[in-house]
Amino acid sequence: MNTPAPKPRFALYMQDKHPLAYELEMAEYAEAHGFSEIWQADTRLARDCIVMMSAFLARTKRLRLGSGVLPIWTRNAAVIAASWSTMWELGKQVSGDPDAPSRVMLGLGAWWEPIASRVGERREKPLKAMREYVEAIRALFSMQEVTYAGEFVKLDRVRLDVVFGDTRPRDIPIYIGATGDKMLELAGEICDGVVLNYVVSVDYIRRAVELVAQGAAKAGKTLDQIDRPELLVCSLSDNDPQAAYFEAKKLVAYYLATEPHIMKASGVPEDLIQKVQAVMSWPATEAEYIAAARVIPDDVPRMLMAVGTSDECVAKVREYVDAGVTCPILYPLMDDIKPVVDAFARF
């Protein structure tokens, strides 16, 4: 007899689309409706993930909070470890259970262009840099003194200098936000999990999961030992599905213009990428988003995200889960987040 697959976890992905007070309210709403976590973006010069994660920790009792994802080039490894150590303590104190598993997760990413070069960062050897950051931060989480002599991370007898707080090792899982083949393999090899990217097809996710499994095998691990949450756009409206499709197309336009490698990986036609890039700049204006959205056919957002009515969105998310996603991290595109939580609370 076949054992049914366990019910997936569900999470919300927060960027900066919604007002801060509303996002905090929705965190409480999601927790009350069975969601397990929130992943906070830090990929643009908008909202800082550490500030937002701390606010969510203070407003909820059970939800886990992750960075989706923190660019490694913006902080050194010791500062990152200290920030997550602080949130680790905050989460335990607010929940009232010092022995509960960590409420925080560390998602790291290699950032993207053109923003990195515009702020003076050189994204050299991202695979090597990522490995060094993960190794060094994990060592610091042990609360032992660490010396690390890497090309990108250098620590000379450094430890998390907690004197008056909880000095136990930090059981904080580490994830890599990965899109390319080699980074996906690296995540499987050295991390507790991988944050899979959004605006990608189900076929791309199947290939990505296979690459994560190959990386895990290098370290003597199985795929089941690697958590595989995925950022997943959910543009949902039962009252106006066409408006949901148009919002989805505007986001697709952004990715076609700024991160075409993700679009190519999902099989978006090259001529469509060129059409969108011809009318988009960075940062793009609202008029450019609208102009680009008008040249994108419905089947493109339908291929890359959950879009349309509640039933359509749930069916699409089920495809991603069947492809190997362990926790859909739903990014609500519409102004009202509650319908997304309601639809997946019944999943």
N, C-alpha and C positions, 0 to 999 in steps of 0.2 A: 504494500500500500504506500502511495506517495505521501510524504509529509508536507503539508501546506507550508508555503514560505511565510516567514514571520511578517507581521504587519510593519511596513516601513515607518521610520520616524518621519516627522514633518517639521520643517523649520521655515522661518521667515528671513528674507534677505532685505536689509535696510540700506539705502544709499542716502540721498538727500531730497528725494521727490516729495516727501510728506513733511508737514510741520513737526518739530521736535516733540511738542507736547502730545500730539496725536500718535507719534510712534511709541512713546512711552505707554500711552493708554492701550495701544494695540499689542504691546508686549504682554501686558496683564491679561488682555482678552485671549491672546493665543495660548498663554499658559493655562487659563481656565478651560480652554477647549482642547486640551490634550497635546498641543505642540510641544516638542521636546527642546527646541533651541532657536536662537537667533544668530545669524551671521551678519556682521556689520562690515560694510565696504570701507576700504581705505585706498582706493585705486585712483582717485582724482583729488585735486586740491579743493576738497569740499569739507566733509565732516570727518573728523579724526576718530578712528576706530576705538582707541583706548578710552577717550572721553565717553563715547556712546556706550561701549560695553560696560563701563563702570556705572553709568546711569541705569542701564537695563538691570544690572546685578542688584542695584539698590532698590529697584521697584518690583522685583519678582523674588520668589522663594525657591523655585525648582528649575527654571529654565537654565540651560547651558548657553554660554555665549562664546562665539568664535570670531576671529578676524578673517574677513573674506575678500582680500588678503592684505597683510601688511608688507609693503615693499622693503626688502632687506637693505636697500641702499640708503634708506632714510634715517636709520638709527644703528648704533653699533650693537653687537651681540649681547654685551653685558647689560646695556640699558634696556633692551628688549626683555631679557630675562627678569630684570628687576621690575619692570612694568607688569609682566604677567604674574610674577610672584605676589605683587601687591593685590592684583585682582583676584588671585587664588584665595588669599586671606579674606578679602572683602566678601567673596561669594560664600565662604563657609560661615562667616559671622552673620550675614543676613539670613541665611537659611537656618541657622541655629543648630547645625549638625557638623561639628568639626571633623567627624570621621566619614562624612559622605564623600563620594568621588568628586574630583575637580569639576567645578561649574564653568571653567574657562578652557578654551582650546586655542592653540596658537596656529594660525594659518599664515604662511609666509609666501611671498611672490617675488618675481624678478622684475616687476614693474613693466612699463611699456613706453613706446615712443608715440608722439613726439615729446611727451611731458618730461621724461627723464633728462634728455639732453638740454631741454629748455631751462631746467633748474640746475644745470651744471654737473649732472651725474653721468658717469661713463659706465654703461652696462657691459663690462668686459667679463668674459668667461662665466656666464651666469650659472652653469652647472657646477663648476668648481666653487664659486662663491656660495651657492646654496648649500652644498654639502658641508662647507666649513661652518656656516651659520647654524645649521641643524645640529651638527656634532657639538659645537661649542655651547649652544644654549642648552642642549640636553644635559651636558656635563654640569653646567651651572645649576640646573634644576635639582641636581643631587645634593646641593647645599655644601658640597666639598670645595676645597680650593682647587682652582683650575689654571693650568698653564697650557696655552695652545698657540702654536707657531704655524699659522697658515699664511697664504698669500693675501687673503682678504680679512681674516680674523686673527688678531694677535692679543693674547691674554697673558699677563705676567703675574702669576700668583693672585688671581682674582677669585673672589667668592661673593655670593649674595650675603651682604653684611647685616643680617637680621639679628638684632640684639634683644629686643623686647617683645617681638612677635613670635609667631609659630615658626620654629626652626626645622620642622620635619621636611624631608624631600618633597618636592612639588610633583605630584602625579599629573602633570599637564601634557595632554597629547599634542603632538606636533604634526602639522599637515603642510603640504606644499600645494599651492594653487598652480596647476600644470595644464598646459595645452599641447605643447610639442611632444614628439615621441620620446626624446631622451629625458625630458623633465618628468614625464609620466613614469618612465622606468625608474628614475631616481627616487621618486616619491614612494613607489612600491618597495624599493630596496631599503631606504633609511628612515621612513616615517611611519607614524601610526595610521596615517590616512592621506588621502589626496582630495583636494577640493577641485572637482571637475568644472570646467568652464561652462558658461551659458551661451545662448544663441548658437547652438550646435545641434546637429541632427542626431537621431537615435542611432544611426549607423556609425557615426563618429564615436558615440559613447561606447558602443560594443568594441570598437578597435582600441579605444583608450583603456578600457577595462582589461583587455588582453595584454596591453603593454604594462599596466600596473602589475598584473600577475607575473609577467616575465621578470620585472624588477624584484618582486617579492621572492621569487624562486632563487635569485642570486644570493639572497640573505638567508635561505633555508626556511622561508615562510610560505604560507599558503595565501591565496587571495582572500579567504575568509578572515584572515588576521589584519587586513587592511580596510579601514573604513573608507567609503566612497560616496560622500555627499556630493551633490551637484547643484550649482546655481541654476535655477530654472525659471525663466520669465513666465509669468502668468498674467496675461491680459484678459481679464474675465468681466463680462457683463451679460446678464440675462436680459436686461432691459434694452440694451443697444449693442448687440454683437459687432455691428459694423464699426462703431466707435472704438471698440476694443481692438479690432483689426487695424484701424488706422494708427492707434497709439503704438501697436506692435511694429508696424512698418517704420515708424519714426525711429524706434530703437535699432531696428535692423539697418536703417540708413546710417546711423552713427557707426555701427561696426563695419559696414561695407566701406566707409570712408576712412576710418582710423585703424582698424585691425583686420585688413582683408585676408590675412593668413588664416584667421579663424573661419572666415566665410569659405575660403577655398577648401579648407579641411572638411567642410560639411557638404561640398559639392555645389555651391552657388555658382552659376555661370559667370565666366570672366567678363562677358559683355555687360552684365547687370552691374558688376562691381565698377566697371569703367563709367557707366552712365551715372551712377550715384556719386562717384568721386568728382565728376565734372561739375556738379552743382553744390558740393559740400566743401567747406573749409574747416579749419580747427583753430580756436573753438567755433563751432557752427552757430549760426543764428536760427531762431525759430522758423523764419521764412525758408531757410535752406532745408531744415528738417522736413517741412511740409512739402516743398518741391520735390525732394528726394523720395518721400513716402509715396507720392503719386505715381512714380514709375516702377514701384515694386508690386508684383502680382501677389494675390492672396496666398498662393501655394508656398511662397517663400517663408513668411512667418509661421505658417502651418507646419512647415518642415522643421523649424528651428526652435519652437517654443509651444507652450500651452496657450491657446488663444480662442476666443469665442465665448460660448455659453459655459455654464458650470459643467454640464455633461461632456462637452467637447474637451474642456481643460482636464477634467479627471481622466478621461480616456487617454489623452496624450501623455499625461504624467505616468499613467500605468505602463505605457510603452517604455519610458525611461527606466522605471523600476525593473521591468522585465529584462532590460538590457544590462542591468548590474548596478544601478544606483541604490545605495543603502538609505539615503536621506535626501529627498527633494528639498532644496532650499528655495522656496517660492518667492520670487520678486514680483510683488503686485504692481502693475503699471497704472492701474486706474486709481482715481483719488480715494476710493473707498476700499479699505483693506479687509473689512469684515466679511464680505462675500467669499473671499479666497479662503479665509480661516474656516468659515462655515462649510464650504464645499469639501474641504479635505479633512475636517473633523469627522465626517461621515464616511471616509474612504474605506 
